[in-house]
Amino acid sequence: GTFTGKVLLDWLLQYNSSASNSSSGSFTDARSVAAATAQQLLEANAITVVTDKQPQLSNLVIADDTNHLYRLRSEAPRQVSWGSALNTHYWWGPKPARSAEIVAEDLRGRILSLYDNYLSSDGKAVKYKALKQDVAFWEYVDATAELQQVIGSQNCPDVIASGCLHLSSNIMVSSTVSPCRSMLTA
């Protein structure tokens, strides 16, 4: 489910001992501790803002309001429409992404593992049903969200990536990347 910033802060006040036991004991101080904890959860990508369009996450601060909806990242949708990018089921938080090289190497390793497990030995068929049910596939999908911050970053300014594992003509193809292609084809 989803929740508002106010609901999250209320919950943290009720269940987070550091927020409810703030040094001065005032409601305002406890609320500030809860807000700081909520921000840490957002920055760690444990929670994500719910929106159809990519938000300006660098300026996103969890507010004590009902204007924004959030969800646990673990509850992000586990469905991807055919032809849709995999990396928009949740928005990468305000925490900076790792370098393009590290992200690409991580994704490459995940893709190769999936490739080994789900591509037939003759390379002509993919076991789509089994792939879709594998936790490793959904971990890969979650990992692709980091591309949102890598694209256009100073780490690799010319990256053009779809961020999706495209299964077409029974061939697994990773993100489209140029000129950082060498990172994915090493």
Sequence and secondary structure as in RCSB ss.txt:
>XXXX:A:sequence
GTFTGKVLLDWLLQYNSSASNSSSGSFTDARSVAAATAQQLLEANAITVVTDKQPQLSNLVIADDTNHLYRLRSE
APRQVSWGSALNTHYWWGPKPARSAEIVAEDLRGRILSLYDNYLSSDGKAVKYKALKQDVAFWEYVDATAELQQV
IGSQNCPDVIASGCLHLSSNIMVSSTVSPCRSMLTA
>XXXX:A:secstr
  EEHHHHHHHHHHH HHHHT SS  HHHHHHHHHHHHHHHHHTTSEEE  SS   GGG    SSSS EEEEGGG
S     TTS GGGSS   SS    HHHHHHHHHHHHHHHHHHHB TTSS B HHHHHH HHHHHHHHHHTTHHHH
TTSTTSTT       EEETTEEE    SSTHHHH  
